[in-house]
Amino acid sequence: MVRLVNEERAKAGLAPLVVDPELTRLARLKSADMIEKNYFSHYSPTYGSPFDMMKAAGISYRIAGENLAGARSVISAHEGLMASSGHRANILREAFTHIGVGVVRGGPYGYMFTQMFIGR
């Protein structure tokens, strides 16, 4: 998924996003939480907002964002995100420098995908 995101950024003349291990850990936790608690939302009953989650983990940033998708494959999730103007805007936001992706099997879609972005 990171490769697909960075290919889109390259097409737009943007720098690639760097994978951040801590963001990746949080994104996996968020995807698992959505499956375990049966919800699909940027607000988690466990962790609060993505910004609350990042703050609690000690992640500093100037700008942050999150994309969520439920799909049967990485390709279909990516295509769905790119077809949505808001999600596409996050993927192509020049100010973002780092990404973490969490993919967890389960839930009604087959897999739950969380992309967390920050700009430092």
N, C-alpha and C positions, 0 to 999 in steps of 0.2 A: 504494500500500500504506500509506503514511503517513496519507493521508486516511482510509482504512478503519479504521486503528488509532485515530486521533483521534476518529472518529465513535463507536467503541465506548467510548472513555474519556468522551466527552460524555454518552452514555446512562447511564453509571455516575456522573455528577456529578464527574468528574475533570478536571483541567487537561490541555490538549493537550500532547503531547510536542514539543519543539523539535528540528528536524533539525540534527544536528551534522555538518559536512562531514568531519571526521576519522574519526568513527565510520562514516560512509557509505563512505569509502575503505576502511576495514578490513573492513566487511561485504562489499564487492565482492571484495576479495582473498580472503576466506574462501570465498565462493560459488565463485569461480574455482578455488581450490585444491581444493575438494571434487570438482569436475568433472575437473580435470587429474589428480588423484591417485586418482580413483575410490573415494571413501569418503563416508560420511555420519555425521558425529560432531561433538560439541562439541570434541573434542580433535583438533587438526591435526598431522600429522607434520611440517609445515613451521613452523607458528607456535605450537604448544602449545595451551594452553587459551585461551578468549577473554580471560581476565584477563591471561595472559602477553602476549597480542597487544596489549592496551590499554596495559599497562605499558611494553612495548618502544616503543610509539608516543608515550609521554609523556602519555597521557590520565589525568587524575586524576578520582577519583569516590569517593563514599561507599558506593555500592551499584551492582552491575552484573549484567547477565544477557544471555542470548542465546537466540533462537528460530531453529530451522532448519526449512525445509520444501522438499520437492521436489514440483512440481506443473506442470500444463500452463498455468495462468493465475494472475494475481494473485488473482482472486476465489476460485478453488479452494484456493489456498495459505492465504488469509486464513480461509476457512471451516474448513479443517482445523485451523489453529492455534486458532481460537476453540472448536472442538469438543474440544480437549485441555485438561484442567484445568490442567496445569502451564504450557502455553504461554499460555493465557488469563490465568492469574495474572500472568505477566510483562507482558502487554499492559495489564492493569488494575492493576498495582502503583502505588500512589499515590506511593511514594518515587522512582519513575523520573521524570526531567525531560527527558531527551534521547534521541534515537533516531538510528540510522543503518541504512539498508536497502540491501542489495546483492542485485541480481537479475541473474543471468547465465544466458544461454541455453546449454543443453547438458545432458549427463548423461541418465540413464535416465528421468527424470521430465519432461523438456522444458525446465524452468527450475529453477535452484537459488536459494533465497531464504534470506538471513541477515538477521535483525533483531538489532541490538546495542542494548542499553539501558544507560543510566547515570543515576544520581541524584547531583547535586552538592550 
